Amino acid sequence: MATFIMFPNKKGNMKKGLLKPLINAIFALLLIALIKIVAAVMLKHVNDANFYLEIVLSLAVVIVLLKFMQEFNRQLEISSPAYPQARSIVKGIIFLLVILTLYGTFGFLSVLPYGIYHIFFFIVTLIPVYYLWSIFYKNSDMLTGILRNVFSEEIIACSCGWKNDIASRFCNKCGLKLSNAQNNRQKNNML
């Protein structure tokens, strides 16, 4: 028989903790879009204002993305300490978005000879792409566990060490029957 250990949320509702940085980033990006709309209307007759505003707003988007990565990874560390790969995946995705944002922002440099601008950003983009690929490749068996742990409220650890969803009847790794799960769940919830 499998032994059961319950892992309830450590700090409130895990989903709310992960949603907060996401909502903050969405509001910040909406504010940036609103500033862009207002500036387009009010500064349309000012020479080069739109050009410089685009650069400043794009850099603001980069700052929002990096702040989101920092806050979201902090919440992931609290909710999923056993899965540092989840934080690495978020980091890789955010860095990829930052590079693509900067590529679009400084497109006026694409007139550099020999396509240096495009080659540079292509090579720089390969870094987070390779980083993400290596994480997924090395941890392909753990991805379901990472996602399950991030989005589920409670899990049951089997004697083999695999953390199973609370609704699982069998261990997803070794196949042991997770009978008595209801009894253990109730006992641990009373404690």
PEDA-V95633 format. One record per residue. N is the residue number from 1. OMEGA is omega in whole degrees, -180 to 180 (999 if undefined). D_CENTER is the distance of its C-alpha to the mean C-alpha in whole Angstrom. Layout:
# PEDA-V95633
<<N,OMEGA,D_CENTER> <N,OMEGA,D_CENTER>>
This chain:
# PEDA-V95633
<<1,179,36> <2,174,33> <3,-175,32> <4,173,29> <5,-180,27> <6,177,25> <7,178,22> <8,178,22> <9,-180,19> <10,-177,20> <11,176,19> <12,-178,20> <13,-176,18> <14,-178,14> <15,178,13> <16,179,14> <17,179,13> <18,180,9> <19,-176,11> <20,178,12> <21,179,10> <22,179,9> <23,177,13> <24,-180,14> <25,179,12> <26,179,14> <27,179,17> <28,179,17> <29,175,16> <30,177,19> <31,178,21> <32,178,21> <33,178,22> <34,177,25> <35,180,26> <36,179,26> <37,180,28> <38,-180,31> <39,179,31> <40,180,32> <41,-172,35> <42,-176,36> <43,-175,36> <44,-179,37> <45,180,40> <46,-179,39> <47,176,39> <48,-180,36> <49,-178,34> <50,179,32> <51,-179,31> <52,178,30> <53,177,28> <54,-180,26> <55,-179,25> <56,-179,25> <57,177,22> <58,176,20> <59,175,20> <60,177,19> <61,178,16> <62,179,15> <63,178,15> <64,180,13> <65,-180,10> <66,178,11> <67,177,12> <68,180,9> <69,-179,7> <70,-178,10> <71,-178,10> <72,179,6> <73,175,7> <74,178,11> <75,177,10> <76,179,9> <77,178,12> <78,-174,14> <79,-176,13> <80,-177,12> <81,-178,14> <82,-176,16> <83,177,13> <84,179,12> <85,179,11> <86,178,7> <87,179,7> <88,178,8> <89,178,7> <90,-180,3> <91,-180,7> <92,180,9> <93,-179,7> <94,179,7> <95,176,11> <96,177,12> <97,178,11> <98,-180,13> <99,179,16> <100,177,17> <101,179,17> <102,177,19> <103,178,21> <104,-178,22> <105,-175,23> <106,179,25> <107,178,27> <108,177,30> <109,-177,30> <110,177,30> <111,178,34> <112,-176,34> <113,174,37> <114,179,36> <115,-177,32> <116,-179,31> <117,-178,28> <118,179,27> <119,179,27> <120,-178,26> <121,175,22> <122,-180,23> <123,180,23> <124,178,20> <125,180,18> <126,-178,19> <127,178,17> <128,178,14> <129,177,15> <130,179,17> <131,179,14> <132,179,12> <133,-178,15> <134,177,16> <135,-180,14> <136,-179,14> <137,-178,18> <138,-173,18> <139,-177,16> <140,179,17> <141,-178,19> <142,-175,16> <143,179,13> <144,177,15> <145,178,15> <146,-179,12> <147,180,11> <148,-178,14> <149,-180,14> <150,-172,11> <151,178,12> <152,-177,16> <153,-178,18> <154,175,20> <155,178,21> <156,177,24> <157,178,25> <158,179,27> <159,177,30> <160,178,28> <161,-180,25> <162,179,23> <163,-176,21> <164,175,22> <165,-176,21> <166,-178,24> <167,-177,25> <168,176,26> <169,179,30> <170,177,29> <171,-178,27> <172,180,25> <173,-174,25> <174,177,29> <175,178,30> <176,178,32> <177,180,33> <178,178,31> <179,-176,34> <180,180,35> <181,180,31> <182,-180,33> <183,180,35> <184,179,33> <185,-180,30> <186,180,33> <187,-178,34> <188,178,31> <189,179,30> <190,-177,34> <191,999,33>>
